[in-house]
Amino acid sequence: MVLTKGDDFPIHQTPEPVAYAGTDRNFYDRYFFNGYTPNADTDGFFAVAMGVYPHLNVIDAAFCWLIGGKQVNLHASRGLGMERMDTRVGPIGIEVIEPLRQLRVTVAAPEHGIAADIVFTGRAFPQEEPRFIRRNGPRTLMDVTRLTQNGRYQGWIEVDGTRTDISGWVGTRDRSWGVRPIGAPDAQPHSPPLPPQFFWLWSPCVMEGGELYCHTNDDAHGRFWNRRATWRPEGGGADDEHHYDAADYTIEWRKGTRNAARAALSLHDAAGETRVAFDIGATFMMLGLGYGHPQWAHGRHHGEAVTVEREDLVPAELDPLLPHHLHIQALVAVTMTAPDGSVKRGRGVLEQLVVGPHAPSGFHAALDPA
């Protein structure tokens, strides 16, 4: 039986039922949220993710809480049963209250000491990022569309008996879908062999009066194959978005790692140069959301029944050069100086994933450190 709840909505993209998503086994559909206090002097960060993998018939989710230098990850997975409209994985659920504006996340895992009830409301209409297409030789590594939206939160999070009111917190959500590596890795090697290389920076920032978004994907020489920087006023729509003509970055890498110690942006348009400085704070390990996780990587099969596991870690105690520790988000305080000298301040994250050579950074091998 292939008819599912989605078939009663006008959302089909092929002549087949919604249960079938084209032909690529690596097709996925994903939610992501992060949240933090608007005050850089106040501790606390959370992140949520949920992925649907139609061809693998798997759905998984994760909820993470970072405070006092300690990170708690709740992982969950189950068989999808070809039903893509059921967005609950054991204790973790996501509900779309108003599309493109308001969503709700709930967590109920008393046996793991974790509960939450969180509502995200967008500050402006979402941004559609440019399509990400990357091939390794003849193989498609990525073919992805993503929307990104900054917002405010209402609700609470409770971990090990301590409840935190997150009303007034800010952060970012995204929705991405398309093709990227998921599930068990391909056993067939590349021909000819290709050394790993991926350079990714992403910095959505919640600013006074608006939203700043900037990202780059670079090749080994430092040439970007996907980069954009935009500004959107708070409450604005797609027509209010300002695209900078050019964006450059500078990074000082922390010795012995591939993590930024300092970073800045230089944005250019007809008005001149806008400078953005990041004051880098706490580190969040993206493996908590399954990114590169040895056990809980996206789309891995854990059985048809719900499987749930709690994981506790201290980011500062982890080896930063292990492959599954490279992908991080660093909390940042942001200072944005316009060409006329006016200043806006805010908070955001600087997401970093740097694998393989990158000439401007002085990286020459897969994992050589700064």
Secondary structure, 3 states (H helix, E strand, C coil): CCCCHHHHCCCCCCCCCCCCCCCCCCEEEEEEEEEECCCCCCCCEEEEEEEEECCCCEEEEEEEEEECCEEEEEEEEEECCCCCCCCEECCEEEEEEECCCEEEEEEEEHHHCEEEEEEEEECCCCEECCCEEEEECCEEEEEEEEEEEEEEEEEEEEECCEEEECCCCEEEEEEEEEECCCCCCCCCCCCCCCCCCEEEEECCEEECCEEEEEEEEECCCCCEEEEEEEEEECCCCHHHCEECCEEEEEEEECCCCCCEEEEEEEEEECCEEEEEEEEEEEEEEHHHHCCCCCCCCCCCCCCCCCEEEEEEECHHHCCCCCHHHCCEEEEEEEEEECCCCCEEEEEEEEEEEEECCEHHHCECCCCCCC
